[in-house]
Amino acid sequence: MALEAEELKLDPLIGELADYICAPPPNSEIALDAAHLTVMDTLGCGLGALGDPDCRKRLGPLIPGTIVPNGAQIPGTPHKLDPVQAAFANATMNRWLDYNESYFGKEGGHPSDNIGAVFAVCDYISRVNRSKGEAPLKMRDLIHAGLMTHEVHGGLANENSYLDHGLDHELMIRVSSAGVTCRLFGGNRNHIIAAITNAFADGGTLRLYRQPPTTGTRKCWAAGDAASRGVRLAMLAIQGEDAYPTVLSAPKYGFIERRWGGDPFTLREPPSDKIIQNNVIKVWPTEGHAQSALEAAILLHPEVKEKIDDIKQIAIRSHAYTMKQVDRTGPLRNEADRDHCIQYIVAIGLLQGRLTYEDYSDDRAADPRIDALRDITTVTVDDSFTNDYYDLNVNSDANALQVHFKDGSSTDDIVVNFPLGHKNRRTDGGIDRIGEKFRENIAIGLTHHQQAFLLPLFNDRSALETMDVDTFMDTLAG
């Protein structure tokens, strides 16, 4: 039987998250515009991933042929799944190409990984409601829920480095998805506390599948795993599952002592609507901290493309978190390794002036010029970049790139302080490129008729918000 709130001596952080989730969602136009853009971009990333058979085979029901009453529709596919498995499928699609947005505090991550759970639960609830003669949820409800998962997720990232503790950042997904979908299911504060504390009680998964030399494809579906687990915990909480009020602070067996080395685990400030307004929409399929480095390489491509054999050194300056995350030397074993290697990404940008997900394939990686360029690439920390990365008033994600030639000449030192998808550059070609990315992605997963339905909604939040969630999702069925 679930413990009542008055019986709980809650860890303050748990209470703060629960109070935020229980409160009316943020309603500023700026925040809702940002949430609308993020939801649409994330949906597009999932549809783009349907072009990869390795992604498609991980979707669908656990047991082939399973029929689920009121099942949630998986975009671009024929699958209608229970909300737990639908969350896995949606979030796996959205994350597969490493193309969905990023947010950076002391931990990097992708708050939009939660949107797969939000789509699954909103669709399922809408179908259940309709079957009972009740009103389905609107897409505005979905956008609000997506916004709230961003704030919980980003809040847990701001002051807490999971990388430094050997844990994957999927924990933030599990907590955020559990809490917000519990509210969608009709949960009260006690239910939400139970969902969140059970998510923390799971501990954290090991980071090894995201870090060399053990990087593997699990990093492509870890978000799906966490989102689906969050939904499962939300459903258990609704059924009366116990809460664990001191899950963080309990001596000997609590999260902070057993998984966090006794270090502080905090929120920088109360959740609001700041995270969604400060995320970075990716414009190329790379790890987030490599976006500005790739842009610099693309800018230098016209100057170096005929002089590749004459390059003596490629010098990258970056911030400290980039060094931890994507500075990789030696053999790269697979696509998951390559899309987290800044040297590989810069080499592709210099060689061809663009990058697509296919550039991480074994066939593309066999080009001997790529490893030759990697071998002469140096990556060093620029302290000013690190300071500005962690400064909330700056919020940069800078890289600098300069190419030195054997004859002693060099290119200019190209500094990109903010990636093209950063909020500071939305009017600097950023929003145009995000729209182009959306068109490219949905063309992979949808028919021409479906594209014609979806494309206008990318720029029309008011039209999207009035739609019933289940009707919207049925229109995207494959």
N, C-alpha and C positions, 0 to 999 in steps of 0.2 A: 504494500500500500504506500502511495506517495506521501512524503512528509509534508505537512502544512507549512506555509511560509512563516507563520509566527513561531514555529518550532525550530526554524533554521537560524543558526548563527553564521550567516553567509560570509564567505570571502568577499570583501568589498567589490572587487573587480567583477565577480559573477553577478552581484546585485545591480551593478551599474549597467552591464550588458542587458540583463533582463528588463530593467526599467526602460532602457532605450527601445528595445524591441516591442514592449507593451504600449509605448506612447504612440500618438499619431505620427505617421511618417513625415519626414521633411517635405515641404511643399513649395519651396522657392522655385521660380521659373528657371533660374540658372542651373540649379541642381537637377531638376527634372529634364531639362534639355540635355544635360550631360549624361543622365541615366538612359534617356531614349537613344542617344548616339551609341552608348556602350552596349545596350541590349541588341541593337540592330547589327553593330559590328560583330558582336559575339555570335549571333545567329549566322551571320555570313561566314565566319570562320568555321563553324561546324559544317555548313553546307559545302564549303570548299574542301574539307577533309574527306568528303565522300568519294573523291577521286582516287583515294588510296585504298586498295583492296585490304591492306593490313588493318586499316581503321574499320572498314565495313564489317570485317569478320568478327569484331569484338562487340558489335551491336546486336540487337535482337534479344529474344527471351533466353533464359538459361536453358530451358528445355524446348527444343524446336517444336513448333506446332501449338504451344500453349496459347489459349484464348483467355484474355483478361477482361472481365466486365468493366466497362468504363475506362479502358486502358488509355494512357497518355500517348499521343501521337509523336513519333520521332520524325523530325523534319527530313524530307527528301527520301524517306524509306516507307515501306508498307507496315512497319512495326507499330503495334499499339501495346504498351507494356504497363505493368504495375508501376506505381510511382517510384519505388526504390530502384528497380532496374532501368526505368526511364531516366532517372537522374544520372545513373552510370552512363547510359548511352549518350545522352545529351552532353554531359560534361566531358566525356571522352572525345566526342566529335569536336567540341569547341576548343579543346586544348591540343588536339593531335598535332597540328602543324606548328605549334609554338607561335601562333599568329595573333592570339587574343591579347587584350590590353595588359598593362603592367602598372603596379604601384610600388613605390620604393620608400620604405622607412629604414630602420636598421636591418630589416629583412625585406628582401624583394619578394614579389609574388604577383598573383593574378586574381584579384577579387572577382573578376568575371567568371572564374571557375565555378562560382556558386550559381550562376544564372541557369546552368543545366538543371539544378535541383528546383529552382524557382519555376522554370517552364514546366517541368514534370508535375509538380504538385498543383500549380494553378490550373493546368489542363485537366488533371484527374479530378480535382474538386469541382471544376466547372461541369464535367460530364456527370458526376454523381449528383450535383445539384439539379441539373436538367432532368435526370432520370426520376427525380422526386418532384418535378414540377416547380423547382425553385430557380432563381436567377443564377446564371453562370457568372464567374468573375470576368471583369473587363481587363483589357490590356493595361489600363492605367493601374490596376491593382498589381499586375505583374511588374510594371516599371517601378512602382513604389517598393515592392519587395526586393527587387534587384538592387535598388539604391541602398536599402537598409543592410543587405548582406555586404555591400561594399564598405559601409561605415564600420561594421563589426570587424570584418576581415582586416581592413587597413588600420583600424585602431590597435589590433593585436600585432601588427607589423611595426608600428612606429618606433617602439622602444625595446623590442625583443628580437634578438638575432637567433633564429632557429639554426642557421648554418653554423654559428659558433658553438652550438650545443650538440651538433651532430644529428639534428632532427630535420626532417623535411617540412617544408612550409604547408603541406597538406593539412596539418592540424588546424590551421586557421579556416580552411574550407569546411572541415567537419563541424567546428564550433558554429560558424556563421550559418551554414545550411541547416544545422539542427535547430538553432534558435528561431530563425526567421520562418522556416517551413512549419515549425510547431505553431507559431502564431497563425499561419495560413490555415492550418487544420482546426483552428478555433481554440488553441491552447491559452490558458490563463498564465499568470506570472509563475505559479507553482509548476505548471507543466513545462514552461520555458526553462526554468531553473533546472528541472530534472533533465531536459534534453541537453542543455549546455554542459552540465556537470558530468553527465555520462560521456559526452564527447571528449572532455578533458581526461576522464578516467581511462579512456582508450590509450592514453599516452601519446606518443608520436612515432611515426614510422622512421626507419633509418634513412639516412640521406644517401646511402651508397649508390642507389640507382640514378642519382642526379650528378654524382661527382666522379672524376676519373680516379683510377682506371676501370671502374666498375659501372660506368654509365650504361643504361640499357633502356629498352622500350617501356619499362614500367613507368618512367617519367611521363610518358604520353597518356597513360590511363590512370595515373595516381590521383588526378583531380576527380575523375569519374568515380573512383573507389571512395574517396573522401566525401564527395557530394551525396552519393547513394547511402553511405553509412550515416551521414547527417540526417537524411530523410527517415531512415530506419529508426534512429534514436528518437526523432520527433514523434513518430507513430507509436513507439513504445511509451513515450512520456504521456501521450494522450490517453493511453490505456491504464495509466496509473503507476508507471515505473518509479522507483525510488530516486530521489535526488541525493547528491553527495556534497553537502554545503561547504565542507572544507577541502574539496578536491585539490585545491592549489596548495593550501597552507598546512595540511595535516602532517604532523611529524612522522618521520620514517617512511610512510607509504604515500604521501601526497606528491602531486606533480612537481612542485618546486624542488623538493628534496631529492626525489628519485629520478627526475628527468631534466632538471634545470640546474643542477649543481648548487642549489641554494642561492642562486643569483636573483636579483629583483625581477619580477614579472609584472609589468605595469601597463596602464594606459597613460599616454601622454596628456590627454585631455578627454573630457566626456565626448562620446560619439555625437556627431551632428550631421553635416552634409559636405564636409570638406574633402573627404577622400574621393568621392565621385568627381569633384571639380578639379582634382589634381592627378588623376590617372593619366597614363600615356597610352594612346591608341597606336598600336604598332602599324607601320606602313610596309614592313617587310617581315617575312617569317624567320626571325632570329630571336635568340635570347635578348631580353629587353635592354640590357646594358651595352649590347653591341650595335644597337640601332644607329647611334650617332657616329660610331666608327665606320659602319657600312656607308652611311651618307657621305662621309669624308672620302672614302675610297671611290665611290661613284663619281664624286666631283673631280677626283684626280685621274679617273680612267682615260679621258681624252688625251691627257698629257703623257701618260705612261704606256698606253696600250701597244705602241710600236717599239717600246724600249724595255720590255719585260726582261730580256736577257742581260740588259745593262744595269739592272738594279743591284746595288751593293747591300743596302740595308733598308728595311721598312721600320720606322720608329713610331710606336703608339704610346701616347701618354693618356693615362686614365685615372680613375679614382680607386680607392682601396677595395671597395666591394666588387668591382669588376675583376680585380686581380684574384679575389677569392673564388669567383664564380665561373669565369670564362677564359682565364689565362691557362691555356693547355698546350703542352709540348708533347712530343713523342707520338706514337701511333694512335689513330682515332679508329675505334672499332666499328662504328655504325652511325646511322643518321642522327641518333640521339646524342652521340658524342660530338659530331661535327657541328650541329646547330648551337652548341654551347662552347664553341672554340672561336675566340675573337680573331686569332691569326688566320684560321680557315675562312672566316666570313670576310675579312678584309682582302684576302687573296682573291676570292671570287669577285668582289667588287672592283678591284683593280684590273682583273683580267677581262671582265665582260660588261662592267658598268651597270649591272643589275644583279638580282638574286631571286630565285624561286626555290620552292621546297625541293624540286628535283635536283638542285645543285648539291644536295646532301647525299644523293644516292651513291651506291658503290661504283657505278659506271662513271659518274661525274668525278668522284674522288680519285679515280685511277689516273686522271690527268697529272703527269709528273710535275707540271709547273706549279701546282697548288702546294705540294709539300716542299718544293724548292723555295717558294716564297715564304712559307711558314718557317723554314729553317733560318732565314735571315731576318726574321721579324723579332723585334724587342718590344716588350711591354713594361713600362715603368709607371710608378705612382706619381701623380702630380698632387701635392698636398692641397693646393687651392681648389682643385676639382673635388677632392674628398670633402673639404670643408663645405663647399657649396652644395654638394650632394646631400649632406645631412642637415643643412640649414633649411628649415621649413620656409623661410622667407625668400629663398632662392630656388630650391627644389630642382636643381639642374641634374643632368645625367651626361656629363661631358666626356668627349674623347677628342684627342688631337692626333693628326696623322701627317707624317712627312716621309717622303721617299728620297733616299740618297742614291746617286748613281756612281758607277765605277770611275767616271772621269772627274769626280769631285764636285759635280753640280748637284743641286737638290731642287725639289719642288718647294713651293711655299708650305709653311706649317699650317695645315688646315685645322681649325678649331671649330667644333660643333658643340655648343654648350647645351642646347636643348634639341632632342630628337624631333623630327618633323611632325610626329603625332602628339607632341606636348601641347598643352593648352596655350602656351606663349606663341605657338607657331601655327595655330589653326587658320589664321588669316594670311600666313606666309606660304600658302600652297598646301598646308596640312589637311584642311578639310576636303580639298579637291582630291588629294591622294587617297584619303580615307574612303571617299565615295567611289573612286575608281577601284579600290581594293574590294569594296562591297559588291560592285558589279561583276568583277572577275570571279569572286567566290561563289555567288549565287548561280552564276552561269554553269558551274560545275555540278551543282546538286539539284537544280530545278529545271523544269520545262520552260519553254518560252512563255507560255501562258502564265505560269506561276511567277516568273520573273516580272512580267508586266504588272501583276498584282502587287508584288512586294516592293519593287523599286520606288514608286512614289511615296511609300510609307517611310522611307529612309529620311526624307526631308519634311515629313508631315506628322509631327507628334500628335496633334489634336485629332487627326483622322484615325491614327492607330489606337489611341487611348479609348475610343468609343467602341471598339470591336470586342465581341465576346472571345475569350481566350480559346475555347474549343473550336469555334468557327474559324478563327485565324489559323489554328494548327491544322485543321482538316484541309484547308486550302493548300498547305505545304506538303501533304501526303505524297509519297513516292509510289 
